[in-house]
Amino acid sequence: MSPVRNQLVGMIDCLPEADQILLVEIVRRFIPDDVATPDDIIAHNQSVEEYRRGETVSLETLGL
């Protein structure tokens, strides 16, 4: 772990839980909403494979 990260972890551990909850909300504001989560990536890969196997079709194919 980097020195800065170690320092942050130590500071967070000193905070009461109620303040840690507030800190989580603050940190979330710095994380972009459009970042794919591991679950997003898994779902995307599954859908691509289903499409390749012909198990799904595009909306364009359906005329939608």
C-alpha positions as YAML, in Angstrom:
chain: A
units: angstrom
residues:
- id: 1
  name: MET
  ca: [0.00, 0.00, 0.00]
- id: 2
  name: SER
  ca: [1.26, 3.50, -0.76]
- id: 3
  name: PRO
  ca: [2.20, 5.83, 2.11]
- id: 4
  name: VAL
  ca: [-0.71, 8.14, 1.32]
- id: 5
  name: ARG
  ca: [-3.14, 5.22, 1.29]
- id: 6
  name: ASN
  ca: [-1.75, 3.96, 4.62]
- id: 7
  name: GLN
  ca: [-2.22, 7.41, 6.09]
- id: 8
  name: LEU
  ca: [-5.81, 7.60, 4.84]
- id: 9
  name: VAL
  ca: [-6.65, 4.17, 6.24]
- id: 10
  name: GLY
  ca: [-5.20, 5.14, 9.60]
- id: 11
  name: MET
  ca: [-7.23, 8.35, 9.66]
- id: 12
  name: ILE
  ca: [-10.43, 6.57, 8.69]
- id: 13
  name: ASP
  ca: [-9.92, 3.97, 11.39]
- id: 14
  name: CYS
  ca: [-9.80, 6.79, 13.98]
- id: 15
  name: LEU
  ca: [-13.20, 8.17, 12.96]
- id: 16
  name: PRO
  ca: [-16.45, 7.14, 14.63]
- id: 17
  name: GLU
  ca: [-18.68, 5.01, 12.39]
- id: 18
  name: ALA
  ca: [-21.18, 7.84, 11.84]
- id: 19
  name: ASP
  ca: [-18.39, 10.01, 10.43]
- id: 20
  name: GLN
  ca: [-17.12, 7.13, 8.30]
- id: 21
  name: ILE
  ca: [-20.57, 6.90, 6.70]
- id: 22
  name: LEU
  ca: [-20.44, 10.60, 5.89]
- id: 23
  name: LEU
  ca: [-16.94, 10.18, 4.46]
- id: 24
  name: VAL
  ca: [-18.17, 7.40, 2.17]
- id: 25
  name: GLU
  ca: [-20.79, 9.75, 0.73]
- id: 26
  name: ILE
  ca: [-18.18, 12.45, 0.16]
- id: 27
  name: VAL
  ca: [-15.75, 10.06, -1.56]
- id: 28
  name: ARG
  ca: [-18.54, 8.73, -3.83]
- id: 29
  name: ARG
  ca: [-18.83, 12.22, -5.32]
- id: 30
  name: PHE
  ca: [-15.28, 11.88, -6.66]
- id: 31
  name: ILE
  ca: [-15.98, 8.55, -8.41]
- id: 32
  name: PRO
  ca: [-17.46, 8.92, -11.91]
- id: 33
  name: ASP
  ca: [-20.91, 7.40, -12.42]
- id: 34
  name: ASP
  ca: [-19.99, 5.97, -15.80]
- id: 35
  name: VAL
  ca: [-17.30, 3.57, -14.57]
- id: 36
  name: ALA
  ca: [-18.14, -0.03, -15.36]
- id: 37
  name: THR
  ca: [-18.33, -2.25, -12.31]
- id: 38
  name: PRO
  ca: [-17.09, -5.86, -12.40]
- id: 39
  name: ASP
  ca: [-20.75, -6.96, -12.61]
- id: 40
  name: ASP
  ca: [-21.30, -4.61, -15.58]
- id: 41
  name: ILE
  ca: [-18.35, -6.14, -17.41]
- id: 42
  name: ILE
  ca: [-19.55, -9.69, -16.73]
- id: 43
  name: ALA
  ca: [-23.08, -8.84, -17.95]
- id: 44
  name: HIS
  ca: [-21.68, -7.21, -21.09]
- id: 45
  name: ASN
  ca: [-19.45, -10.19, -21.90]
- id: 46
  name: GLN
  ca: [-22.36, -12.59, -21.36]
- id: 47
  name: SER
  ca: [-24.61, -10.60, -23.67]
- id: 48
  name: VAL
  ca: [-21.93, -10.49, -26.39]
- id: 49
  name: GLU
  ca: [-21.52, -14.27, -26.19]
- id: 50
  name: GLU
  ca: [-25.30, -14.81, -26.30]
- id: 51
  name: TYR
  ca: [-25.48, -12.61, -29.40]
- id: 52
  name: ARG
  ca: [-22.61, -14.50, -31.08]
- id: 53
  name: ARG
  ca: [-24.42, -17.80, -30.43]
- id: 54
  name: GLY
  ca: [-27.62, -16.38, -31.95]
- id: 55
  name: GLU
  ca: [-29.49, -16.53, -28.64]
- id: 56
  name: THR
  ca: [-30.39, -12.85, -28.83]
- id: 57
  name: VAL
  ca: [-30.97, -10.42, -31.66]
- id: 58
  name: SER
  ca: [-30.55, -6.68, -31.98]
- id: 59
  name: LEU
  ca: [-33.53, -4.34, -31.68]
- id: 60
  name: GLU
  ca: [-32.77, -3.24, -35.24]
- id: 61
  name: THR
  ca: [-33.34, -6.80, -36.46]
- id: 62
  name: LEU
  ca: [-36.73, -6.74, -34.76]
- id: 63
  name: GLY
  ca: [-37.58, -3.43, -36.39]
- id: 64
  name: LEU
  ca: [-37.61, -1.56, -33.08]
...
